[in-house]
Amino acid sequence: MQKSQVLIEYNTKEKMSEPWPENPLPTLYQPYEAEQILLYENSSCLAVKAYLKMCNLPFEVRSCANAEFMSPGGRMTKLPVLQVGAFVFAEFEPIVNFVEHQSNAIGQWLDEDEKSEMRTYVSLTENIFTMAQIYISFMIDRVYNEVTAPRNGCVFPWPLNKIQNASKRRQAKKLLKVYQWDNMEIEDVMEKVEKCCETLNLKLKERDGPFFYGEQPCELDAIVFGHLFSVLTINLPNMALAQSVQKFKPLVQFCRFIDDKYFQTKAV
């Protein structure tokens, strides 16, 4: 590695380790909630908001039509986009990694075995629920026609809205194919969701406090809340996802607790 490259990487790490800025505040960019944002995008954005609130890190939220196109990339949703000074990150995991690099993260009190287990639960939750939400949004025709397409296309003039909707649906189907969800029936999807909920429910019952790992929150609490609360509070022509989650009362109660503690919307 060349000396100049080493120096650049060192300076970058030094800047990433600087204190969380308060003037100006870091900005979280997302699509418009009332008109535009889709189910799985809302879940990802809500999970990041919950995480930052649990870390007691101040930030401001800006809604904009082109939030997805501002993203530097991502594995699934490309959202939300967090700008902290000169740094820009997208999606839950990269944002959590950045916060951990700054030593501001929750969950540092967990031992290494617990951290490894916790991250397995985080990955399971994110993968299953994101795929299930994308499936519901794009593979169920009534949901797509009545909710997904109108919301995704609302910020574009005709015929660009039709082009954008077709492009978004192609991308969604491609992602579902990568994760081998494209040929599933709705019953198969709900079976995966319920198995995931059962796993989370069992973990929640082991707790000695209100969070998954006791008296203090960790990133698992944020990702579970983001996905489950979105599912429970959105109104779709097909409510199979919400009905599956509602079978697990401790998870519903957990969502109410997190909402009351950090958001106070009392919507579940």
C-alpha positions, 0 to 999 in steps of 0.5 A: 500500500502506498504511503499516500493511501495509508495517510488518507485512510488514517485521516478518514478514521481520525475524522470518523472518530470525532465527536457526534456533531451538534451544529449542524446536526446529522441529517437522516434523509428519507422519502415522504412518509405520508405520500411516498415511502414504501413499507420496507423502506419505512421499516429500515428508516424507523429502525435507524431512528430507533437506534439513534434515539436509543444511543441518545444521539441527536439528529434531524429528519428531512423528507425528500422525493429523491432520498433513494437516489441520494444513497451511496448504495446498499444491500436491500433498501438503500434507505435511510441516508445519514449524513454526518459531516462529510460522511454519508451512509445508507441502511441500518448496518453501515450506520450502526457500524459508523456509530460503533466506530465512534464508541457511541453505540449501545450494546457495548456491555454485551460480551463477545458471545452475546454480541455474536448471537445478537448480530445473528438475530439482527441479520435474521430479522432484517433478511426475513422481514425485508424480503417479506415486505418487498414480496407483499409490496411487489408480488401481490398485485392488489397491494402493488396496484393500490399502494406500491405503484401510486406511492412510488410514482407520486413524485414523478410526472406522467409518463416518468412515474410509469417508467419509475414504477416498472424499474422499481418492480424489476429491481424488487423482483431481481432482489427477491430472486437473489434471495430465492423468494421469487417463486414463493407463494404467499403461504410460504412467505408467511411461514417464514415470517412466523418462524422468525417471529417465533424465534424472536418471541422465544428470545424475548421470553428469556429476558430479565428486563424490557429489552431483548438482552435485559435492562439496556437496549441493543441494535436488535431492539431497534431492528425488530421494532422498526420492522414489526411496528411498520408491519403493525401500523400500515394499512394494506389491502392484504394484511397477512403480515400484520396478522402473522405478527399479531399472533405473538403478543409479547412482540406486540407488547415490546413494540408498544414499549419501544414506541412509548419510550422513544417515540410516544406515538401510541399507534399499536 
